[in-house]
Every structure is written in structure tokens, then in C-alpha cells.
Amino acid sequence: MALDKPYVDIPGTTIFDAEQSRKGYWLNQFCMSLMKAENRVRFKAGERAYLDEWPMSEAQKQAVLDRDLNRAISLGGNIYFLAKIGATDGKSFQQMAGSMTGMSEEEYRDMMIRGGRSPEGNRHLGEDGDAQPQHQPQGAAGRKNKEA
């Protein structure tokens, strides 16, 4: 039975839930392997060969090779596990987060010092001309939204 997911219509956001956890299990296990120095050395010596030791999808492996963290998250990666890749590459979490937003490290840092992104703007799919939500809210809140 599919679970109701009222959070699927938040633009630019992937919620790490049970489904994402199952999808990214081996990707996240690979990331955790990088906690051991000998595994980091093996990975850096031959990234593709090391990745091929893990039963990940080809898309997951390519996301790692491309260091496309947004794609890795969409494929089940958890940012706290994916941070191990950045650490292996000698990158700070701030550098990684900046790259995920399309900002430089300095731009990202300055935005966060100013309090982060503005809460104003597109909060749900379907607002401001975006695609329609994939999920229709249920219960009283859903009825209220449909009446508005």
C-alpha cells in the first residue's frame, strides 16, 4: 500500500524517506565505506573499479563519478552519507552545498550568514506557473485548498 506523501510537491526538495532509503541503500553503503582510509585510497586510485564493486545502479555510479550530488540525492543518496565523497575529495560541506545550489562557496556562505534563502516565493508545485502537484492533499487541509 502506497503511503500518502503530502511533501512531494515542495519544489527542489527530495525528502529522504523510507522509499528513498531503500532506493539508495547501496549508494549510501558505498559512501559509508569511505570512512576507512584504505577504502578512500582504493576509490581515488580507480573510482570506476571501486564503484563497480557495489550493486548500485549505473545512474547512481555516474552521479558519483560526476560528483552530481543533486542527482545522487534524487537516486536515494542521503546528504550526510554523500558528504563522505566530498571529504574524500578534500571539500568542505559548505563547498559541497554551494555546488548543489549553483553558487560559489562564498556566495553560499554569505547567503547562509544572512539567514538562508527567503521563505517568500514558490512553496508548492503549481504556484507561479510550475507543473501541477503530483499529490493532492488529503483531509481537511486538502478540502480547504480545493475550495480556495
Buried (B, 14 or more C-beta within 10 A) or exposed (E): EEEEEBEBBBBEEBEBEEEBEEBBEBBBEBBBBBEEEEBBEBBEEEBEEBBEEBEBBEEBBBBBEEBBBBBBBBBBBBBEBBBBBBBBBEBEEBBBBBBBEEBEBEEBBEBEEEEEEEEEEEEBBEEEEEEEBEBEBEEEEEEEEEEE
